[in-house]
Amino acid sequence: MAGNNPMEQFAIRVLHPIPPVAGVDLSFTNSSLWMLIALAVVAVFLYAGTARPTLVPGRMQAAVETIYGFIVSMMDENVGPNGRRFVPLIFSIFIFVLALNILGLIPWVGAFTPTSHVAVTLALAFIIFGIVLIVGFWKHGLHFFTLFWPKGVNVALGIVILPIEVVSFLARPFTLAVRLFANMTAGHVLLKVFGTFVVALGSFEAIPVVFGVLPLAVNVALAALELLIALIQAYVFALLASIYLNDAINLH
């Protein structure tokens, strides 16, 4: 049955067709809708936490300040004082990816997880990669290419290391994108499979407690685990972005 297909939840559906421009389909899809919903949720969250700041913060203000302080600490640790100017960027990346991940876990409303599609995660990764290149060349000029030639290495060893460093650098957006995409996809597939078990096995009249409740308990545990993974993956995405920025700012 199509309704039991665990991959059906990842289907892109066109909500409002738009004529292609230069061969590119610009139709408004369910993925586009949920990215806009995530932006709206983030905007409301930030507005509620910063619109009327008080000396003794309320819950929303404390939540925003805690997340922002966490990102500041991460940037100080990974980049140093020069990374403070990029805190708003990493904060925005973290909270947007987190919103995308968590909204996809909402049941019964046709929720969609854009980060379960590599096209979305790759677009985010290329934005970060582009910023890293811009920062690197803006700050160091052509000296930025010394990133691929470790300091103090002799010529013979450098010739071997150079292509490895270049390939490793160019692979960064792909590894960054695939890591987030793969984790979110795998988690949602597991939730769907065990959710199907709850319905299918719970329909047995003989000992329904064993066949129904046990898969349900496993699914609840998986949902909690997936929520944790959503948080961890947003953190890892932001953490790696800060590390890549460190290479562009401080070289090595």
C-alpha positions as CSV (number, residue, x, y, z in Angstrom):
1,M,0.0,0.0,0.0
2,A,1.3,3.5,-0.8
3,G,0.2,4.8,2.5
4,N,2.6,2.4,4.2
5,N,5.5,3.3,2.0
6,P,8.1,4.9,4.4
7,M,9.5,6.9,1.5
8,E,6.2,8.6,0.7
9,Q,6.7,11.2,3.4
10,F,9.7,12.6,1.4
11,A,7.7,13.2,-1.8
12,I,7.9,16.7,-3.2
13,R,4.4,18.0,-4.1
14,V,3.7,21.1,-6.2
15,L,1.3,23.4,-4.3
16,H,1.4,26.2,-6.8
17,P,2.9,25.7,-10.3
18,I,5.1,28.5,-11.6
19,P,6.3,28.6,-15.3
20,P,10.0,27.6,-15.6
21,V,12.6,30.3,-15.9
22,A,15.7,29.4,-18.1
23,G,14.7,25.8,-17.7
24,V,14.5,26.0,-13.9
25,D,11.3,24.9,-12.2
26,L,10.3,27.6,-9.7
27,S,7.0,26.0,-8.5
28,F,6.0,26.5,-4.9
29,T,6.2,23.1,-3.2
30,N,5.5,21.6,0.2
31,S,9.2,21.9,0.9
32,S,9.0,25.6,0.1
33,L,6.0,26.0,2.4
34,W,7.7,24.3,5.3
35,M,10.8,26.4,4.9
36,L,8.6,29.5,5.1
37,I,6.8,28.1,8.1
38,A,10.2,27.6,9.8
39,L,11.2,31.2,9.0
40,A,8.0,32.4,10.5
41,V,8.4,30.3,13.6
42,V,12.0,31.6,14.1
43,A,10.8,35.2,13.5
44,V,8.1,34.8,16.1
45,F,10.5,33.2,18.6
46,L,13.1,35.9,18.2
47,Y,10.5,38.7,18.4
48,A,8.9,37.2,21.5
49,G,12.3,36.9,23.1
50,T,13.7,40.3,22.2
51,A,10.9,42.7,21.6
52,R,10.6,43.8,25.3
53,P,13.9,42.8,27.0
54,T,13.8,43.0,30.8
55,L,16.5,42.9,33.5
56,V,15.0,39.7,34.8
57,P,14.3,37.7,31.6
58,G,11.1,35.8,31.0
59,R,11.0,32.4,29.5
60,M,11.3,33.4,25.8
61,Q,13.9,36.0,26.5
62,A,15.9,33.5,28.5
63,A,15.6,30.9,25.7
64,V,16.9,33.3,23.1
65,E,19.7,34.6,25.3
66,T,20.7,31.0,26.2
67,I,20.9,29.9,22.6
68,Y,22.7,33.1,21.5
69,G,25.2,32.8,24.4
70,F,25.8,29.1,23.5
71,I,26.7,30.2,19.9
72,V,29.0,33.0,21.2
73,S,30.8,30.4,23.4
74,M,31.2,28.1,20.4
75,M,32.6,30.8,18.2
76,D,35.0,32.0,20.9
77,E,36.2,28.4,21.3
78,N,36.6,27.5,17.6
79,V,37.4,30.9,16.0
80,G,38.6,33.2,18.8
81,P,37.9,37.0,19.2
82,N,37.8,37.5,15.4
83,G,34.8,35.2,15.2
84,R,32.4,37.5,17.2
85,R,31.3,39.4,14.0
86,F,30.1,36.1,12.5
87,V,28.0,35.1,15.6
88,P,24.7,36.3,14.0
89,L,25.4,34.2,10.9
90,I,26.1,31.0,12.8
91,F,23.2,31.7,15.2
92,S,20.8,32.1,12.2
93,I,22.1,28.9,10.6
94,F,21.7,26.9,13.8
95,I,18.2,28.1,14.7
96,F,16.9,27.8,11.1
97,V,18.2,24.2,10.7
98,L,16.9,23.3,14.2
99,A,13.4,24.7,13.2
100,L,13.4,22.7,10.0
101,N,14.4,19.5,11.8
102,I,11.8,19.9,14.6
103,L,8.9,21.0,12.5
104,G,9.2,17.8,10.5
105,L,8.5,15.8,13.6
106,I,5.1,17.3,14.2
107,P,2.5,14.5,13.6
108,W,-1.0,14.7,12.0
109,V,-0.6,18.0,10.1
110,G,1.2,16.7,7.0
111,A,4.5,18.0,8.3
112,F,7.4,17.9,5.9
113,T,11.2,18.0,6.7
114,P,13.1,20.0,4.1
115,T,16.4,18.8,5.6
116,S,15.5,15.3,4.6
117,H,16.3,16.4,1.0
118,V,19.9,16.7,0.0
119,A,19.0,19.6,-2.4
120,V,18.1,21.7,0.6
121,T,21.0,20.7,2.8
122,L,23.4,21.2,-0.2
123,A,22.1,24.7,-0.8
124,L,22.7,25.6,2.8
125,A,26.1,24.0,2.7
126,F,27.1,25.9,-0.5
127,I,25.9,29.2,1.2
128,I,28.3,28.5,4.0
129,F,31.1,27.4,1.6
130,G,30.6,30.6,-0.4
131,I,30.8,32.8,2.7
132,V,34.0,31.0,3.8
133,L,35.6,31.7,0.4
134,I,34.5,35.3,0.4
135,V,35.8,35.8,4.0
136,G,39.1,34.0,3.2
137,F,39.9,36.0,0.1
138,W,38.6,39.3,1.6
139,K,40.9,38.9,4.7
140,H,44.0,37.3,3.1
141,G,43.8,37.8,-0.6
142,L,45.8,35.2,-2.6
143,H,47.6,34.3,0.7
144,F,44.4,32.3,1.4
145,F,45.8,29.5,-0.8
146,T,48.4,28.8,1.9
147,L,45.5,27.0,3.6
148,F,46.4,24.1,1.3
149,W,50.1,24.2,2.1
150,P,50.7,23.5,5.9
151,K,53.2,25.8,7.5
152,G,56.8,24.5,7.7
153,V,56.2,21.5,5.5
154,N,59.0,20.6,3.0
155,V,58.5,20.7,-0.7
156,A,58.4,16.9,-1.3
157,L,55.8,16.3,1.4
158,G,53.9,19.4,0.4
159,I,53.4,18.1,-3.2
160,V,51.7,15.1,-1.7
161,I,49.7,17.0,0.8
162,L,48.5,19.7,-1.6
163,P,46.0,17.7,-3.7
164,I,44.7,16.0,-0.5
165,E,44.1,19.3,1.1
166,V,42.4,20.7,-2.0
167,V,40.1,17.7,-2.4
168,S,39.3,17.8,1.3
169,F,38.4,21.5,1.1
170,L,36.2,21.1,-2.0
171,A,34.4,18.1,-0.4
172,R,33.3,20.1,2.6
173,P,29.9,21.3,1.3
174,F,29.1,17.8,0.2
175,T,30.0,16.1,3.4
176,L,28.2,18.8,5.4
177,A,25.1,18.4,3.3
178,V,25.0,14.6,3.3
179,R,25.6,14.3,7.0
180,L,22.4,16.3,7.8
181,F,20.4,14.8,5.0
182,A,21.3,11.2,5.9
183,N,20.6,11.5,9.6
184,M,17.2,13.2,9.1
185,T,16.1,10.8,6.4
186,A,17.1,7.7,8.3
187,G,15.3,8.8,11.5
188,H,12.1,9.6,9.7
189,V,12.1,6.2,7.9
190,L,12.5,4.4,11.2
191,L,9.6,6.4,12.7
192,K,7.4,5.6,9.7
193,V,8.3,1.9,9.8
194,F,7.6,1.4,13.5
195,G,4.5,3.5,13.2
196,T,3.2,1.1,10.6
197,F,4.1,-1.8,13.0
198,V,1.9,-0.2,15.7
199,V,-1.1,-0.2,13.4
200,A,-0.5,-3.5,11.7
201,L,0.5,-5.6,14.8
202,G,-2.0,-3.8,17.1
203,S,-4.8,-5.1,14.8
204,F,-4.2,-8.7,16.0
205,E,-7.0,-9.6,18.4
206,A,-4.9,-12.1,20.3
207,I,-2.7,-10.4,22.9
208,P,-3.0,-6.9,21.5
209,V,-1.0,-5.6,24.4
210,V,2.1,-7.4,23.2
211,F,1.6,-6.7,19.5
212,G,0.4,-3.1,19.8
213,V,1.8,-1.5,23.0
214,L,5.3,-2.7,22.6
215,P,5.8,-1.2,19.1
216,L,4.1,1.9,20.3
217,A,6.6,2.2,23.2
218,V,9.5,1.7,20.8
219,N,8.1,4.4,18.5
220,V,7.8,6.9,21.4
221,A,11.4,6.2,22.3
222,L,12.4,6.6,18.7
223,A,10.5,9.9,18.5
224,A,12.4,11.2,21.6
225,L,15.7,10.0,20.0
226,E,14.8,11.7,16.8
227,L,14.1,15.0,18.6
228,L,17.6,14.7,20.2
229,I,19.1,14.0,16.8
230,A,17.4,17.0,15.3
231,L,19.1,19.2,18.0
232,I,22.5,17.5,17.6
233,Q,22.5,17.7,13.8
234,A,21.6,21.4,13.9
235,Y,24.5,21.8,16.4
236,V,26.9,19.8,14.3
237,F,26.0,21.8,11.2
238,A,26.6,25.1,13.0
239,L,29.8,23.7,14.6
240,L,31.3,22.7,11.3
241,A,30.4,26.0,9.8
242,S,32.3,27.8,12.6
243,I,35.3,25.5,12.1
244,Y,35.3,26.2,8.3
245,L,35.1,29.9,9.1
246,N,38.1,29.5,11.5
247,D,40.2,28.2,8.6
248,A,39.2,31.2,6.5
249,I,39.9,33.7,9.2
250,N,43.0,32.3,10.9
251,L,44.3,29.9,8.3
252,H,46.7,27.4,9.8
